[in-house]
Amino acid sequence: MTQKIVNGDRYTEVYVKADPASPLYVEPLGVTGTAYQLAATATSTNTQLTSSCTRLTMRAVGADIRYQIGSTAQTATVASHFIANGERLDIGLPSTPHIAILRNASTNGTLEVTELQ
């Protein structure tokens, strides 16, 4: 494996045995940062993440959850983005990231969030 820089991002070249002349580029997820266990209840709650955080991985536990992400304090609503119970998402973040969460139905849950630097 070799490292390659494309548009300022570092990628690892992975050679597939079927065609070693055509590498696949893999983006590393990043180094783990702060971890959060956010309670998803009937009321939207906003959490400000570390300002240098550029990505996160999150997993819904115990309930389907609605979430909203932005550069300022956010409010999650029934029309916000959806993550199903047991699902994991890896997403990019804006500068000065905030995340607001809300349970999707009548069951409270937890959103496990890990910042990626």
WONOR-V32548 format. One record per residue. N is the residue number from 1. RES is the residue in three letters. OMEGA is omega as a letter, one per 40 degrees, with the letter a starting at -180 (999 if undefined). Layout:
N,RES,OMEGA
N,RES,OMEGA
This chain:
1,MET,i
2,THR,i
3,GLN,i
4,LYS,i
5,ILE,i
6,VAL,a
7,ASN,i
8,GLY,i
9,ASP,a
10,ARG,i
11,TYR,i
12,THR,i
13,GLU,i
14,VAL,a
15,TYR,i
16,VAL,a
17,LYS,a
18,ALA,a
19,ASP,a
20,PRO,i
21,ALA,a
22,SER,a
23,PRO,i
24,LEU,i
25,TYR,a
26,VAL,i
27,GLU,i
28,PRO,a
29,LEU,a
30,GLY,a
31,VAL,a
32,THR,i
33,GLY,a
34,THR,i
35,ALA,i
36,TYR,i
37,GLN,a
38,LEU,a
39,ALA,i
40,ALA,a
41,THR,a
42,ALA,a
43,THR,i
44,SER,i
45,THR,a
46,ASN,i
47,THR,i
48,GLN,i
49,LEU,i
50,THR,a
51,SER,a
52,SER,a
53,CYS,a
54,THR,i
55,ARG,i
56,LEU,i
57,THR,a
58,MET,a
59,ARG,i
60,ALA,a
61,VAL,i
62,GLY,a
63,ALA,i
64,ASP,a
65,ILE,i
66,ARG,a
67,TYR,i
68,GLN,a
69,ILE,i
70,GLY,a
71,SER,i
72,THR,i
73,ALA,a
74,GLN,i
75,THR,i
76,ALA,i
77,THR,i
78,VAL,i
79,ALA,a
80,SER,a
81,HIS,a
82,PHE,i
83,ILE,a
84,ALA,i
85,ASN,i
86,GLY,a
87,GLU,i
88,ARG,i
89,LEU,i
90,ASP,a
91,ILE,i
92,GLY,a
93,LEU,i
94,PRO,i
95,SER,a
96,THR,a
97,PRO,i
98,HIS,i
99,ILE,i
100,ALA,a
101,ILE,a
102,LEU,i
103,ARG,a
104,ASN,a
105,ALA,a
106,SER,a
107,THR,i
108,ASN,i
109,GLY,i
110,THR,i
111,LEU,i
112,GLU,a
113,VAL,i
114,THR,i
115,GLU,i
116,LEU,a
117,GLN,999
